[in-house]
Amino acid sequence: MIISRRFYLFGLLVAMMAYACNQKSEEKKEQPMEESGPWAQLDSIRGLITVPEFPDQEFSIEEYGAEAGGEVLSTDAIAAAIKACNEAGGGRVVVPKGVYLTGAVHLLSNVNLHLEEGATLRFSRNPKDYLPLVRSRWEGMELMNYSPFIYAYQQENIAITGNGTLDGHADMEHWWPWCGAKHFGWKEGMGRQNPSRKLLHEMVHDRVPLEERIFGEGHFMRPQFVQPFECKNVLIQDVKLINAPMWNLHPVLCENVTVERVKIETLGPNNDGCDPEACKNVLIKDCYFDTGDDCIAIKSGRNEDGRIPGIPSENIIIEGCEMKEGHGGVVIGSEISGGARNVFAQNLVMDSPNLDRVLRIKTSSKRGGTVENIYMRDVVVGTYREAAVRFNMFYEEEGDHIPTIRNVIVENLQVKNGGKYAVMANAYESSPVTNFQMINCRIDSVDEVFNVNHMKDVTFENVMINGKEVKGLQK
């Protein structure tokens, strides 16, 4: 009896130990793998990015006089609803189902502009509806110009949300011809941006004060679609943007920005999708881009307007996005004089014969600046036109400010049908692209593997291009 009991206790002890070991094994399986290398920073950066919250109260624009139908201008009614919401401590300014015509919309602190399902804000084609002039950045240069269609200046806790549509109402007869290109509707005798763009370049170089950089009427400088300027805690979520006049989403000098589940479909001139400029702590997640220019372009000012303040774009996470047409999927530059660092792009899908590049860094010695710590992984590409990765230090004219590009790592890039090249690089001998790594990548069907000149400390690890392992850089 005693022996039998001892065997029982021994068996119970073994069973308990086995169960405990099994539990530990299961817990170990459930625990995510710890990140290593540069990606170990990701969670700490993500923790700095929070979504603003708003009081639970609503202000319908119809209650302030807005009329659906797309014929009556509702600018004043929308402004009144935003003002009332702000003065009441914040909440949601609701755009109900229907089409509402408006001029410039200026957001105020603690206001969430919410478009209900089936709601469309259609923006006026009359440039006068974007006056008075406001402080803006245009291609990385500061000026007083037409108000962006949706604008906020030095506000906190602002949002644009909902399953509605923002319609810029631009086309081959409105806004787009101002770019001066015939294939976008410009004709001889029409006004275009070219002389004013040149003038603004000169003003920037000569350090003309902002208050004297007066543009607007008669200058044909297209306003951006959405531009929060020097704002904190910005959310843009779920909306669809179409028919943009120029850049779509353009936060400038902002901190704590989330762009999530946004759909951008607009193929006009300079119709960049999302261009955070000199911004810190930015999340661009689960968005769709089908654009007339770069899908995502990270910027930090052009020439003196970027170099002198020296404010980089930093701590930017891009994930879960899909890119179709565009000059590049993930782009840094070219207005990058303030620099860019700590950019993490992962879990992306790209596929279009009209997508020029997957990852593109473009700058020049007129720009200067340092681009560093750019990390991309887990990207699936159907096809692209020119290069999977392109570095270009000779974008536009040269100057006296040699740029720096370093620490760029691409992992798990899978391309089914590549374009002309796998990698392109055009750099200065005195400033080669430094520490470029490709790890666990496969790129098929490219015409040529490399078109590169000055690169230093380049590493290829388990990289297959056109079915052959690439172990070193071939010029």
Secondary structure as UniProt FT lines:
FT   HELIX           2..30
FT   HELIX           37..41
FT   HELIX           42..46
FT   TURN            47..48
FT   STRAND          58..60
FT   HELIX           61..64
FT   HELIX           75..87
FT   TURN            88..89
FT   STRAND          91..95
FT   STRAND          98..102
FT   STRAND          105..106
FT   TURN            109..110
FT   STRAND          111..115
FT   TURN            117..118
FT   STRAND          119..123
FT   HELIX           127..130
FT   STRAND          134..138
FT   TURN            139..140
FT   STRAND          141..145
FT   STRAND          150..153
FT   STRAND          156..161
FT   STRAND          165..167
FT   TURN            172..173
FT   STRAND          174..175
FT   HELIX           176..179
FT   HELIX           182..184
FT   TURN            188..189
FT   HELIX           194..205
FT   TURN            206..207
FT   HELIX           210..212
FT   TURN            217..219
FT   STRAND          226..229
FT   STRAND          232..237
FT   STRAND          240..242
FT   STRAND          255..260
FT   STRAND          263..266
FT   TURN            269..270
FT   STRAND          280..285
FT   STRAND          288..291
FT   STRAND          296..299
FT   HELIX           304..307
FT   TURN            308..309
FT   STRAND          313..319
FT   STRAND          322..323
FT   STRAND          330..332
FT   TURN            337..338
FT   STRAND          340..350
FT   TURN            353..354
FT   STRAND          357..362
FT   TURN            365..367
FT   STRAND          370..383
FT   STRAND          387..392
FT   STRAND          404..417
FT   STRAND          421..426
FT   TURN            429..430
FT   STRAND          433..443
FT   STRAND          448..452
FT   STRAND          455..465
FT   TURN            466..467
FT   STRAND          468..469
//
